[in-house]
Each structure stands twice: as C-alpha cells, then as structure tokens.
C-alpha cells in the first residue's frame, strides 16, 4: 500500500475524530443539560467499560459462553480495588498483576 495514502487516511481519521469531539464541546459548552440527561450520561463510562470487559471474562466458544477463571478472578479483585480506592491506576495495576500471576500458574495459563 502506498505510504502517502496511509498517511492521508490517518490524517483524515484524526481530523474526523477531532471534529466530532470539538463539535460536542463547542456546541454544548455553554448549554445547561437537563438533570435527567446529566444523570443518564453518568452511566455511559461504566457501561462502555463493562462492554469491553465482559467478552474477555466470558468468551464465547462455539456459540456458548464459557468462563475464563483467571480473568474472572482478576476482574473481581480489580472491582474490589476500584470500589475501595476509587483509583484507576490502582485498579488497572492490581488487576493486571493478579491476571498475570494467575496465568503464570500451571493449568491456568492463557488459551
């Protein structure tokens, strides 16, 4: 593939992303959102995070959901850390360390 085309595609995607984010910030910067909408928007980040994490913890194999024990245990511990500390860095760090530690044990490795 032509490198020029690749860079033009990257720049076009970056400009599109910037424009969509700027449009919301620019248009809604001075607008007071209704309280119901503000409360509803507060649930967007946890919903997105759950949508990213759930398929990793409960992967689908041959059209049936399965259970990945190391990821489930790491996710539960990360949830407890998040609930207790409210720290994103601590949650991600401890969750990943637990996951890597469990995957290093014989019989619990990835795959």
Backbone atoms as SQL, in Angstrom:
CREATE TABLE atoms (id INTEGER PRIMARY KEY, chain TEXT, resi INTEGER, resn TEXT, atom TEXT, x REAL, y REAL, z REAL);
INSERT INTO atoms VALUES
  (1, 'A', 1, 'UNK', 'N', 0.843, -1.172, 0.000),
  (2, 'A', 1, 'UNK', 'CA', 0.000, 0.000, 0.000),
  (3, 'A', 1, 'UNK', 'C', 0.893, 1.241, 0.000),
  (4, 'A', 2, 'UNK', 'N', 0.457, 2.229, -0.697),
  (5, 'A', 2, 'UNK', 'CA', 1.219, 3.467, -0.846),
  (6, 'A', 2, 'UNK', 'C', 1.298, 4.208, 0.501),
  (7, 'A', 3, 'UNK', 'N', 2.499, 4.552, 0.968),
  (8, 'A', 3, 'UNK', 'CA', 2.646, 5.245, 2.260),
  (9, 'A', 3, 'UNK', 'C', 1.907, 6.583, 2.297),
  (10, 'A', 4, 'UNK', 'N', 1.846, 7.269, 1.165),
  (11, 'A', 4, 'UNK', 'CA', 1.135, 8.549, 1.130),
  (12, 'A', 4, 'UNK', 'C', -0.343, 8.346, 1.427),
  (13, 'A', 5, 'UNK', 'N', -0.923, 7.297, 0.839),
  (14, 'A', 5, 'UNK', 'CA', -2.332, 7.003, 1.079),
  (15, 'A', 5, 'UNK', 'C', -2.572, 6.641, 2.542),
  (16, 'A', 6, 'UNK', 'N', -1.652, 5.906, 3.135),
  (17, 'A', 6, 'UNK', 'CA', -1.783, 5.537, 4.542),
  (18, 'A', 6, 'UNK', 'C', -1.778, 6.793, 5.413),
  (19, 'A', 7, 'UNK', 'N', -0.833, 7.702, 5.174),
  (20, 'A', 7, 'UNK', 'CA', -0.757, 8.927, 5.974),
  (21, 'A', 7, 'UNK', 'C', -1.963, 9.822, 5.750),
  (22, 'A', 8, 'UNK', 'N', -2.444, 9.899, 4.529),
  (23, 'A', 8, 'UNK', 'CA', -3.659, 10.696, 4.268),
  (24, 'A', 8, 'UNK', 'C', -4.867, 10.098, 4.978),
  (25, 'A', 9, 'UNK', 'N', -4.948, 8.787, 5.027),
  (26, 'A', 9, 'UNK', 'CA', -6.044, 8.134, 5.745),
  (27, 'A', 9, 'UNK', 'C', -5.952, 8.417, 7.238),
  (28, 'A', 10, 'UNK', 'N', -4.755, 8.315, 7.788),
  (29, 'A', 10, 'UNK', 'CA', -4.559, 8.600, 9.215),
  (30, 'A', 10, 'UNK', 'C', -4.931, 10.046, 9.529),
  (31, 'A', 11, 'UNK', 'N', -4.495, 10.967, 8.708),
  (32, 'A', 11, 'UNK', 'CA', -4.821, 12.385, 8.926),
  (33, 'A', 11, 'UNK', 'C', -6.317, 12.646, 8.795),
  (34, 'A', 12, 'UNK', 'N', -6.962, 12.000, 7.833),
  (35, 'A', 12, 'UNK', 'CA', -8.407, 12.175, 7.659),
  (36, 'A', 12, 'UNK', 'C', -9.162, 11.638, 8.871),
  (37, 'A', 13, 'UNK', 'N', -8.757, 10.484, 9.368),
  (38, 'A', 13, 'UNK', 'CA', -9.408, 9.920, 10.552),
  (39, 'A', 13, 'UNK', 'C', -9.158, 10.778, 11.790),
  (40, 'A', 14, 'UNK', 'N', -7.949, 11.298, 11.924),
  (41, 'A', 14, 'UNK', 'CA', -7.643, 12.179, 13.058),
  (42, 'A', 14, 'UNK', 'C', -8.484, 13.449, 12.991),
  (43, 'A', 15, 'UNK', 'N', -8.605, 14.029, 11.805),
  (44, 'A', 15, 'UNK', 'CA', -9.410, 15.242, 11.650),
  (45, 'A', 15, 'UNK', 'C', -10.880, 14.967, 11.953),
  (46, 'A', 16, 'UNK', 'N', -11.377, 13.827, 11.521),
  (47, 'A', 16, 'UNK', 'CA', -12.774, 13.474, 11.789),
  (48, 'A', 16, 'UNK', 'C', -13.009, 13.290, 13.280),
  (49, 'A', 17, 'UNK', 'N', -12.095, 12.605, 13.952),
  (50, 'A', 17, 'UNK', 'CA', -12.218, 12.403, 15.390),
  (51, 'A', 17, 'UNK', 'C', -12.173, 13.741, 16.124),
  (52, 'A', 18, 'UNK', 'N', -11.243, 14.584, 15.736),
  (53, 'A', 18, 'UNK', 'CA', -11.128, 15.901, 16.360),
  (54, 'A', 18, 'UNK', 'C', -12.396, 16.716, 16.134),
  (55, 'A', 19, 'UNK', 'N', -12.937, 16.697, 14.925),
  (56, 'A', 19, 'UNK', 'CA', -14.134, 17.478, 14.605),
  (57, 'A', 19, 'UNK', 'C', -15.345, 16.997, 15.401),
  (58, 'A', 20, 'UNK', 'N', -15.503, 15.680, 15.529),
  (59, 'A', 20, 'UNK', 'CA', -16.664, 15.197, 16.284),
  (60, 'A', 20, 'UNK', 'C', -16.555, 15.548, 17.767),
  (61, 'A', 21, 'UNK', 'N', -15.366, 15.451, 18.318),
  (62, 'A', 21, 'UNK', 'CA', -15.206, 15.803, 19.737),
  (63, 'A', 21, 'UNK', 'C', -15.347, 17.305, 19.949),
  (64, 'A', 22, 'UNK', 'N', -14.786, 18.084, 19.056),
  (65, 'A', 22, 'UNK', 'CA', -14.884, 19.531, 19.167),
  (66, 'A', 22, 'UNK', 'C', -16.330, 20.006, 19.020),
  (67, 'A', 23, 'UNK', 'N', -17.081, 19.340, 18.150),
  (68, 'A', 23, 'UNK', 'CA', -18.461, 19.770, 17.936),
  (69, 'A', 23, 'UNK', 'C', -19.264, 19.656, 19.223),
  (70, 'A', 24, 'UNK', 'N', -19.078, 18.564, 19.978),
  (71, 'A', 24, 'UNK', 'CA', -19.820, 18.429, 21.232),
  (72, 'A', 24, 'UNK', 'C', -19.348, 19.436, 22.266),
  (73, 'A', 25, 'UNK', 'N', -18.029, 19.618, 22.360),
  (74, 'A', 25, 'UNK', 'CA', -17.515, 20.574, 23.349),
  (75, 'A', 25, 'UNK', 'C', -17.882, 22.001, 22.960),
  (76, 'A', 26, 'UNK', 'N', -17.798, 22.300, 21.684),
  (77, 'A', 26, 'UNK', 'CA', -18.097, 23.650, 21.236),
  (78, 'A', 26, 'UNK', 'C', -19.579, 23.975, 21.299),
  (79, 'A', 27, 'UNK', 'N', -20.417, 23.008, 20.928),
  (80, 'A', 27, 'UNK', 'CA', -21.851, 23.259, 20.913),
  (81, 'A', 27, 'UNK', 'C', -22.477, 23.180, 22.302),
  (82, 'A', 28, 'UNK', 'N', -21.958, 22.325, 23.145),
  (83, 'A', 28, 'UNK', 'CA', -22.581, 22.115, 24.450),
  (84, 'A', 28, 'UNK', 'C', -21.828, 22.778, 25.597),
  (85, 'A', 29, 'UNK', 'N', -20.803, 23.554, 25.279),
  (86, 'A', 29, 'UNK', 'CA', -20.006, 24.177, 26.341),
  (87, 'A', 29, 'UNK', 'C', -20.820, 25.154, 27.179),
  (88, 'A', 30, 'UNK', 'N', -21.726, 25.871, 26.553),
  (89, 'A', 30, 'UNK', 'CA', -22.483, 26.905, 27.267),
  (90, 'A', 30, 'UNK', 'C', -23.949, 26.525, 27.435),
  (91, 'A', 31, 'UNK', 'N', -24.258, 25.259, 27.215),
  (92, 'A', 31, 'UNK', 'CA', -25.635, 24.797, 27.333),
  (93, 'A', 31, 'UNK', 'C', -25.763, 23.990, 28.622),
  (94, 'A', 32, 'UNK', 'N', -26.772, 24.304, 29.398),
  (95, 'A', 32, 'UNK', 'CA', -27.043, 23.563, 30.620),
  (96, 'A', 32, 'UNK', 'C', -27.910, 22.362, 30.273),
  (97, 'A', 33, 'UNK', 'N', -27.367, 21.172, 30.505),
  (98, 'A', 33, 'UNK', 'CA', -28.113, 19.958, 30.205),
  (99, 'A', 33, 'UNK', 'C', -29.140, 19.693, 31.298),
  (100, 'A', 34, 'UNK', 'N', -30.277, 19.129, 30.928),
  (101, 'A', 34, 'UNK', 'CA', -31.282, 18.799, 31.950),
  (102, 'A', 34, 'UNK', 'C', -30.720, 17.793, 32.954),
  (103, 'A', 35, 'UNK', 'N', -31.134, 17.873, 34.200),
  (104, 'A', 35, 'UNK', 'CA', -30.609, 16.966, 35.233),
  (105, 'A', 35, 'UNK', 'C', -30.796, 15.486, 34.881),
  (106, 'A', 36, 'UNK', 'N', -31.913, 15.131, 34.258),
  (107, 'A', 36, 'UNK', 'CA', -32.133, 13.730, 33.889),
  (108, 'A', 36, 'UNK', 'C', -31.081, 13.260, 32.889),
  (109, 'A', 37, 'UNK', 'N', -30.749, 14.105, 31.919),
  (110, 'A', 37, 'UNK', 'CA', -29.726, 13.750, 30.935),
  (111, 'A', 37, 'UNK', 'C', -28.347, 13.678, 31.591),
  (112, 'A', 38, 'UNK', 'N', -28.061, 14.581, 32.514),
  (113, 'A', 38, 'UNK', 'CA', -26.786, 14.543, 33.230),
  (114, 'A', 38, 'UNK', 'C', -26.640, 13.243, 34.014),
  (115, 'A', 39, 'UNK', 'N', -27.728, 12.815, 34.683),
  (116, 'A', 39, 'UNK', 'CA', -27.681, 11.558, 35.422),
  (117, 'A', 39, 'UNK', 'C', -27.502, 10.379, 34.475),
  (118, 'A', 40, 'UNK', 'N', -28.186, 10.419, 33.340),
  (119, 'A', 40, 'UNK', 'CA', -28.070, 9.322, 32.369),
  (120, 'A', 40, 'UNK', 'C', -26.658, 9.249, 31.794),
  (121, 'A', 41, 'UNK', 'N', -26.052, 10.389, 31.499),
  (122, 'A', 41, 'UNK', 'CA', -24.704, 10.405, 30.931),
  (123, 'A', 41, 'UNK', 'C', -23.658, 9.913, 31.928),
  (124, 'A', 42, 'UNK', 'N', -23.949, 9.963, 33.210),
  (125, 'A', 42, 'UNK', 'CA', -23.008, 9.469, 34.216),
  (126, 'A', 42, 'UNK', 'C', -22.825, 7.955, 34.110),
  (127, 'A', 43, 'UNK', 'N', -23.791, 7.260, 33.505),
  (128, 'A', 43, 'UNK', 'CA', -23.705, 5.805, 33.371),
  (129, 'A', 43, 'UNK', 'C', -23.017, 5.355, 32.090),
  (130, 'A', 44, 'UNK', 'N', -22.665, 6.277, 31.214),
  (131, 'A', 44, 'UNK', 'CA', -22.027, 5.898, 29.950),
  (132, 'A', 44, 'UNK', 'C', -20.642, 5.283, 30.164),
  (133, 'A', 45, 'UNK', 'N', -19.726, 5.887, 30.913),
  (134, 'A', 45, 'UNK', 'CA', -18.402, 5.263, 31.085),
  (135, 'A', 45, 'UNK', 'C', -18.448, 3.861, 31.691),
  (136, 'A', 46, 'UNK', 'N', -19.230, 3.609, 32.770),
  (137, 'A', 46, 'UNK', 'CA', -19.260, 2.235, 33.277),
  (138, 'A', 46, 'UNK', 'C', -19.871, 1.252, 32.279),
  (139, 'A', 47, 'UNK', 'N', -20.845, 1.699, 31.498),
  (140, 'A', 47, 'UNK', 'CA', -21.458, 0.810, 30.506),
  (141, 'A', 47, 'UNK', 'C', -20.458, 0.444, 29.416),
  (142, 'A', 48, 'UNK', 'N', -19.678, 1.418, 28.977),
  (143, 'A', 48, 'UNK', 'CA', -18.666, 1.145, 27.954),
  (144, 'A', 48, 'UNK', 'C', -17.589, 0.214, 28.507),
  (145, 'A', 49, 'UNK', 'N', -17.160, 0.457, 29.733),
  (146, 'A', 49, 'UNK', 'CA', -16.151, -0.391, 30.348),
  (147, 'A', 49, 'UNK', 'C', -16.658, -1.826, 30.500),
  (148, 'A', 50, 'UNK', 'N', -17.910, -1.977, 30.911),
  (149, 'A', 50, 'UNK', 'CA', -18.489, -3.321, 31.042),
  (150, 'A', 50, 'UNK', 'C', -18.574, -4.015, 29.684),
  (151, 'A', 51, 'UNK', 'N', -18.889, -3.259, 28.642),
  (152, 'A', 51, 'UNK', 'CA', -18.971, -3.845, 27.299),
  (153, 'A', 51, 'UNK', 'C', -17.604, -4.295, 26.793),
  (154, 'A', 52, 'UNK', 'N', -16.551, -3.662, 27.258),
  (155, 'A', 52, 'UNK', 'CA', -15.200, -4.063, 26.859),
  (156, 'A', 52, 'UNK', 'C', -14.738, -5.266, 27.680),
  (157, 'A', 53, 'UNK', 'N', -15.040, -5.281, 28.967),
  (158, 'A', 53, 'UNK', 'CA', -14.527, -6.314, 29.862),
  (159, 'A', 53, 'UNK', 'C', -15.314, -7.621, 29.762),
  (160, 'A', 54, 'UNK', 'N', -16.634, -7.567, 29.666),
  (161, 'A', 54, 'UNK', 'CA', -17.461, -8.778, 29.702),
  (162, 'A', 54, 'UNK', 'C', -17.061, -9.826, 28.664),
  (163, 'A', 55, 'UNK', 'N', -16.808, -9.471, 27.403),
  (164, 'A', 55, 'UNK', 'CA', -16.408, -10.511, 26.452),
  (165, 'A', 55, 'UNK', 'C', -15.054, -11.146, 26.776),
  (166, 'A', 56, 'UNK', 'N', -14.206, -10.446, 27.513),
  (167, 'A', 56, 'UNK', 'CA', -12.917, -11.012, 27.898),
  (168, 'A', 56, 'UNK', 'C', -13.059, -11.992, 29.056),
  (169, 'A', 57, 'UNK', 'N', -13.986, -11.717, 29.956),
  (170, 'A', 57, 'UNK', 'CA', -14.185, -12.579, 31.115),
  (171, 'A', 57, 'UNK', 'C', -15.080, -13.773, 30.755),
  (172, 'A', 58, 'UNK', 'N', -16.063, -13.546, 29.885),
  (173, 'A', 58, 'UNK', 'CA', -16.998, -14.590, 29.464),
  (174, 'A', 58, 'UNK', 'C', -16.914, -14.781, 27.951),
  (175, 'A', 59, 'UNK', 'N', -15.808, -15.367, 27.450),
  (176, 'A', 59, 'UNK', 'CA', -15.672, -15.520, 25.998),
  (177, 'A', 59, 'UNK', 'C', -16.676, -16.538, 25.447),
  (178, 'A', 60, 'UNK', 'N', -17.037, -16.373, 24.186),
  (179, 'A', 60, 'UNK', 'CA', -17.954, -17.288, 23.519),
  (180, 'A', 60, 'UNK', 'C', -17.135, -18.281, 22.711),
  (181, 'A', 61, 'UNK', 'N', -17.343, -19.566, 22.995),
  (182, 'A', 61, 'UNK', 'CA', -16.658, -20.632, 22.275),
  (183, 'A', 61, 'UNK', 'C', -17.731, -21.524, 21.667),
  (184, 'A', 62, 'UNK', 'N', -17.708, -21.662, 20.366),
  (185, 'A', 62, 'UNK', 'CA', -18.693, -22.461, 19.640),
  (186, 'A', 62, 'UNK', 'C', -20.108, -22.053, 20.030),
  (187, 'A', 63, 'UNK', 'N', -20.376, -20.776, 20.005),
  (188, 'A', 63, 'UNK', 'CA', -21.680, -20.161, 20.259),
  (189, 'A', 63, 'UNK', 'C', -22.190, -20.321, 21.687),
  (190, 'A', 64, 'UNK', 'N', -21.342, -20.789, 22.603),
  (191, 'A', 64, 'UNK', 'CA', -21.731, -20.911, 24.004),
  (192, 'A', 64, 'UNK', 'C', -20.801, -20.073, 24.870),
  (193, 'A', 65, 'UNK', 'N', -21.374, -19.332, 25.821),
  (194, 'A', 65, 'UNK', 'CA', -20.497, -18.576, 26.723),
  (195, 'A', 65, 'UNK', 'C', -19.717, -19.524, 27.626),
  (196, 'A', 66, 'UNK', 'N', -18.449, -19.220, 27.813),
  (197, 'A', 66, 'UNK', 'CA', -17.609, -20.015, 28.702),
  (198, 'A', 66, 'UNK', 'C', -17.091, -19.112, 29.808),
  (199, 'A', 67, 'UNK', 'N', -16.321, -19.692, 30.687),
  (200, 'A', 67, 'UNK', 'CA', -15.802, -18.921, 31.814),
  (201, 'A', 67, 'UNK', 'C', -14.287, -18.990, 31.799),
  (202, 'A', 68, 'UNK', 'N', -13.646, -17.835, 31.859),
  (203, 'A', 68, 'UNK', 'CA', -12.195, -17.758, 31.928),
  (204, 'A', 68, 'UNK', 'C', -11.855, -17.430, 33.381),
  (205, 'A', 69, 'UNK', 'N', -11.515, -18.459, 34.170),
  (206, 'A', 69, 'UNK', 'CA', -11.318, -18.290, 35.610),
  (207, 'A', 69, 'UNK', 'C', -10.268, -17.261, 35.981),
  (208, 'A', 70, 'UNK', 'N', -9.082, -17.268, 35.374),
  (209, 'A', 70, 'UNK', 'CA', -8.101, -16.247, 35.763),
  (210, 'A', 70, 'UNK', 'C', -8.624, -14.824, 35.524),
  (211, 'A', 71, 'UNK', 'N', -9.287, -14.621, 34.405),
  (212, 'A', 71, 'UNK', 'CA', -9.811, -13.275, 34.120),
  (213, 'A', 71, 'UNK', 'C', -10.962, -12.914, 35.041),
  (214, 'A', 72, 'UNK', 'N', -11.797, -13.894, 35.382),
  (215, 'A', 72, 'UNK', 'CA', -12.898, -13.619, 36.303),
  (216, 'A', 72, 'UNK', 'C', -12.367, -13.239, 37.675),
  (217, 'A', 73, 'UNK', 'N', -11.412, -13.999, 38.177),
  (218, 'A', 73, 'UNK', 'CA', -10.837, -13.695, 39.499),
  (219, 'A', 73, 'UNK', 'C', -10.153, -12.331, 39.486),
  (220, 'A', 74, 'UNK', 'N', -9.382, -12.065, 38.429),
  (221, 'A', 74, 'UNK', 'CA', -8.710, -10.760, 38.327),
  (222, 'A', 74, 'UNK', 'C', -9.728, -9.628, 38.231),
  (223, 'A', 75, 'UNK', 'N', -10.819, -9.846, 37.501),
  (224, 'A', 75, 'UNK', 'CA', -11.852, -8.810, 37.369),
  (225, 'A', 75, 'UNK', 'C', -12.541, -8.546, 38.702),
  (226, 'A', 76, 'UNK', 'N', -12.811, -9.595, 39.461),
  (227, 'A', 76, 'UNK', 'CA', -13.443, -9.411, 40.767),
  (228, 'A', 76, 'UNK', 'C', -12.521, -8.682, 41.736),
  (229, 'A', 77, 'UNK', 'N', -11.249, -9.027, 41.713),
  (230, 'A', 77, 'UNK', 'CA', -10.292, -8.331, 42.582),
  (231, 'A', 77, 'UNK', 'C', -10.147, -6.870, 42.143),
  (232, 'A', 78, 'UNK', 'N', -10.078, -6.643, 40.833),
  (233, 'A', 78, 'UNK', 'CA', -9.990, -5.263, 40.330),
  (234, 'A', 78, 'UNK', 'C', -11.231, -4.465, 40.729),
  (235, 'A', 79, 'UNK', 'N', -12.404, -5.107, 40.681),
  (236, 'A', 79, 'UNK', 'CA', -13.635, -4.431, 41.095),
  (237, 'A', 79, 'UNK', 'C', -13.555, -4.042, 42.572),
  (238, 'A', 80, 'UNK', 'N', -13.056, -4.954, 43.397),
  (239, 'A', 80, 'UNK', 'CA', -12.923, -4.657, 44.831),
  (240, 'A', 80, 'UNK', 'C', -11.949, -3.502, 45.058),
  (241, 'A', 81, 'UNK', 'N', -10.847, -3.500, 44.313),
  (242, 'A', 81, 'UNK', 'CA', -9.870, -2.401, 44.442),
  (243, 'A', 81, 'UNK', 'C', -10.506, -1.085, 43.999),
  (244, 'A', 82, 'UNK', 'N', -11.236, -1.115, 42.895),
  (245, 'A', 82, 'UNK', 'CA', -11.885, 0.102, 42.405),
  (246, 'A', 82, 'UNK', 'C', -12.908, 0.614, 43.409),
  (247, 'A', 83, 'UNK', 'N', -13.677, -0.295, 43.981),
  (248, 'A', 83, 'UNK', 'CA', -14.701, 0.089, 44.951),
  (249, 'A', 83, 'UNK', 'C', -14.069, 0.684, 46.200),
  (250, 'A', 84, 'UNK', 'N', -12.959, 0.100, 46.616),
  (251, 'A', 84, 'UNK', 'CA', -12.303, 0.537, 47.857),
  (252, 'A', 84, 'UNK', 'C', -11.499, 1.826, 47.675),
  (253, 'A', 85, 'UNK', 'N', -10.735, 1.919, 46.563),
  (254, 'A', 85, 'UNK', 'CA', -9.798, 3.030, 46.411),
  (255, 'A', 85, 'UNK', 'C', -10.282, 4.137, 45.487),
  (256, 'A', 86, 'UNK', 'N', -11.170, 3.817, 44.565),
  (257, 'A', 86, 'UNK', 'CA', -11.621, 4.770, 43.531),
  (258, 'A', 86, 'UNK', 'C', -10.449, 5.272, 42.682),
  (259, 'A', 87, 'UNK', 'N', -9.394, 4.460, 42.598),
  (260, 'A', 87, 'UNK', 'CA', -8.197, 4.828, 41.845),
  (261, 'A', 87, 'UNK', 'C', -8.099, 3.979, 40.586),
  (262, 'A', 88, 'UNK', 'N', -8.104, 4.631, 39.437),
  (263, 'A', 88, 'UNK', 'CA', -7.994, 3.918, 38.172),
  (264, 'A', 88, 'UNK', 'C', -6.643, 3.239, 38.045),
  (265, 'A', 89, 'UNK', 'N', -5.583, 3.930, 38.432),
  (266, 'A', 89, 'UNK', 'CA', -4.234, 3.365, 38.331),
  (267, 'A', 89, 'UNK', 'C', -4.105, 2.128, 39.213),
  (268, 'A', 90, 'UNK', 'N', -4.580, 2.207, 40.439),
  (269, 'A', 90, 'UNK', 'CA', -4.508, 1.051, 41.341),
  (270, 'A', 90, 'UNK', 'C', -5.358, -0.098, 40.816),
  (271, 'A', 91, 'UNK', 'N', -6.532, 0.202, 40.299),
  (272, 'A', 91, 'UNK', 'CA', -7.422, -0.838, 39.781),
  (273, 'A', 91, 'UNK', 'C', -6.790, -1.586, 38.621),
  (274, 'A', 92, 'UNK', 'N', -6.292, -0.845, 37.641),
  (275, 'A', 92, 'UNK', 'CA', -5.690, -1.475, 36.459),
  (276, 'A', 92, 'UNK', 'C', -4.411, -2.213, 36.849),
  (277, 'A', 93, 'UNK', 'N', -3.582, -1.596, 37.668),
  (278, 'A', 93, 'UNK', 'CA', -2.304, -2.204, 38.050),
  (279, 'A', 93, 'UNK', 'C', -2.506, -3.508, 38.809),
  (280, 'A', 94, 'UNK', 'N', -3.333, -3.483, 39.833),
  (281, 'A', 94, 'UNK', 'CA', -3.542, -4.682, 40.640),
  (282, 'A', 94, 'UNK', 'C', -4.286, -5.741, 39.832),
  (283, 'A', 95, 'UNK', 'N', -5.269, -5.337, 39.049),
  (284, 'A', 95, 'UNK', 'CA', -5.987, -6.293, 38.215),
  (285, 'A', 95, 'UNK', 'C', -5.070, -7.006, 37.233),
  (286, 'A', 96, 'UNK', 'N', -4.180, -6.265, 36.594),
  (287, 'A', 96, 'UNK', 'CA', -3.258, -6.882, 35.635),
  (288, 'A', 96, 'UNK', 'C', -2.237, -7.767, 36.345),
  (289, 'A', 97, 'UNK', 'N', -1.726, -7.332, 37.492),
  (290, 'A', 97, 'UNK', 'CA', -0.773, -8.162, 38.236),
  (291, 'A', 97, 'UNK', 'C', -1.412, -9.477, 38.678),
  (292, 'A', 98, 'UNK', 'N', -2.652, -9.409, 39.138),
  (293, 'A', 98, 'UNK', 'CA', -3.354, -10.636, 39.536),
  (294, 'A', 98, 'UNK', 'C', -3.564, -11.532, 38.319),
  (295, 'A', 99, 'UNK', 'N', -3.988, -10.961, 37.200),
  (296, 'A', 99, 'UNK', 'CA', -4.210, -11.748, 35.988),
  (297, 'A', 99, 'UNK', 'C', -2.919, -12.419, 35.538),
  (298, 'A', 100, 'UNK', 'N', -1.844, -11.665, 35.464),
  (299, 'A', 100, 'UNK', 'CA', -0.557, -12.237, 35.033),
  (300, 'A', 100, 'UNK', 'C', -0.078, -13.304, 36.011),
  (301, 'A', 101, 'UNK', 'N', -0.270, -13.067, 37.297),
  (302, 'A', 101, 'UNK', 'CA', 0.127, -14.061, 38.289),
  (303, 'A', 101, 'UNK', 'C', -0.659, -15.355, 38.150),
  (304, 'A', 102, 'UNK', 'N', -1.970, -15.238, 37.954),
  (305, 'A', 102, 'UNK', 'CA', -2.798, -16.433, 37.776),
  (306, 'A', 102, 'UNK', 'C', -2.454, -17.172, 36.479),
  (307, 'A', 103, 'UNK', 'N', -2.180, -16.418, 35.422),
  (308, 'A', 103, 'UNK', 'CA', -1.855, -17.047, 34.150),
  (309, 'A', 103, 'UNK', 'C', -0.487, -17.730, 34.193),
  (310, 'A', 104, 'UNK', 'N', 0.362, -17.323, 35.129),
  (311, 'A', 104, 'UNK', 'CA', 1.680, -17.950, 35.258),
  (312, 'A', 104, 'UNK', 'C', 1.595, -19.297, 35.982),
  (313, 'A', 105, 'UNK', 'N', 0.486, -19.535, 36.686),
  (314, 'A', 105, 'UNK', 'CA', 0.328, -20.803, 37.386),
  (315, 'A', 105, 'UNK', 'C', 0.057, -21.922, 36.396),
  (316, 'A', 106, 'UNK', 'N', 0.600, -23.097, 36.644),
  (317, 'A', 106, 'UNK', 'CA', 0.352, -24.230, 35.735),
  (318, 'A', 106, 'UNK', 'C', -1.147, -24.565, 35.672),
  (319, 'A', 107, 'UNK', 'N', -1.629, -24.758, 34.464),
  (320, 'A', 107, 'UNK', 'CA', -3.032, -25.116, 34.267),
  (321, 'A', 107, 'UNK', 'C', -3.973, -23.943, 34.146),
  (322, 'A', 108, 'UNK', 'N', -3.528, -22.740, 34.491),
  (323, 'A', 108, 'UNK', 'CA', -4.382, -21.556, 34.392),
  (324, 'A', 108, 'UNK', 'C', -3.911, -20.579, 33.332),
  (325, 'A', 109, 'UNK', 'N', -2.890, -20.939, 32.589),
  (326, 'A', 109, 'UNK', 'CA', -2.319, -20.043, 31.581),
  (327, 'A', 109, 'UNK', 'C', -3.310, -19.705, 30.488),
  (328, 'A', 110, 'UNK', 'N', -2.969, -18.726, 29.657),
  (329, 'A', 110, 'UNK', 'CA', -3.875, -18.308, 28.594),
  (330, 'A', 110, 'UNK', 'C', -4.077, -19.433, 27.595),
  (331, 'A', 111, 'UNK', 'N', -5.256, -19.401, 26.975),
  (332, 'A', 111, 'UNK', 'CA', -5.544, -20.390, 25.943),
  (333, 'A', 111, 'UNK', 'C', -6.227, -21.519, 26.526);
